Amino acid sequence: MEPLLSLQIDDPHRTYQPGDELECECQVDAIDASDIQAIETSVLWYTEGKGDEDLGVHYFERRVPNDAEDGDLRPMHRFATVLPNSPLSYSGGIVKVRWCARVRLFLRRGKELFFEQPFHLGAVAPIRI
């Protein structure tokens, strides 16, 4: 059975403006604490579409068992960040800019799992073709 990763964005609408605070919580379950090598939480943007794809990390935190009081990284963990002025979410005909919160789990046996939740930054109207 695969470990269970959960990631929740506090605002159910998942629409933010620059300068807003994004608050999230994540949790790992269905795995022994000793099997976890590290957990990374991040907030990032990436592009999709024609041409080169870009990616930018706005927030990043890596936790290892030594960072937890009892060495157990499975319990609920909250993180927050103030969102930047740009780039804004955009859904154009040629390129799209997407934002997401992500949790990555690194297991001692070398396997990686991740889960992400998308959200929108700004209010740029989508292009209609």
N, C-alpha and C positions, 0 to 999 in steps of 0.2 A: 504494500500500500504506500502511495506517495504521501509525503508530509502535506499538511494543509496550510496554505498561506492566506491570510486575510488582510485586506487593506481597505480602510474606510475613510473617505473624505467627509469631514463634518457637515459641510453644506450640501444638502441633498440636490440642490439645483446645479451645483458644480460650475457656476459662472462667477468669475471674479474680475475685479478691476485692478489696474496697477496700484500698488501700495496696500492692497488688501492682504490680510493674513490668511494663509492657507493652513488649516489644522487637520492633521491626519492621525490615525492610530492603526497599528498593525500588530499581528499576532501570528505565531506559529503553533501548530498543533499536530497531533498524531505522529510524533517523533520523539525519541529519547533526547534529553538535553545533551548528553555526551556525544551525539552524532552531529551536532551543529559546530561548524568551524567558525562561521561569521554570518552576520546579517547586515545588509546595506539597505538604507533607505535613501531615496533621492527624489528630487523634483526636477524635471527636465523638459526641454522642448526638442522637437525634431521636425525635419521637413520630409515631405513625400511628394513625388511627382517626377517630372522630367528633369534631367540633369543630375548633378551631384547632390547627394542627400547630406544635410548638415544635422548636427546634434550639439546641444549646449546643456551643461549641467548647472542648474541654479542653486541647488541645495544638495549636500551629500553628507551622510554619516555612516561610518562603519563601526559596528560593535562586535566584539569578540567575547568569549565566555569570561575572561578576566575583567571585563567592564561591568559585569553583573555581580551584585553583592553575593549571590549564592552560585554564580557560574551558569545560571539558567537564563537563556535568551528567549525562551518561549512565551513568557507572560506579555500581556498587552503593553505596547510601547507607543507613547505619543510623541509627535514631532510637529514643528510649525516653522513657517518661514514667511517673511513679507515678500510678496510678489513684485517683480521688477516692472519697469515701464515698457519694456519690449523684450523680445518680439511678441506681438499680439497674435492670438489665434487667428488663422486665416484659412479660408477654403476657396482657393482660386481654381481656375481651369487648368493651369500649368503646375502650380505648386500649392501645397497645403502646409501650414504650420500647426503642429499639434503639441499640446502640453499634457503631461501626465505626472502622477505620483507613482513611484515604483518601490517595491521591496524585493530584494534578491537574497536568497538563502544559499549558503555555501556549506555543503556537507563534507564531513571528514573523508568520505570515500571518493571525493573528487567531483561529485555531481553538483550541478547548480540548478536552481529553480527560481523563477521570478513571476511576479504578478503586478499588474499596473492598473490604475484607475485614471481615465482621461478626465480633463476638465478644460474649460474655456477661459482664456485671459483676454479681456477687452470686449469690445462690441463692434468689430469690423464686420460689415454685412458680407455674406457670401456672394460670389460672382455667379450670375445666372447666364448660362449660355443658350 
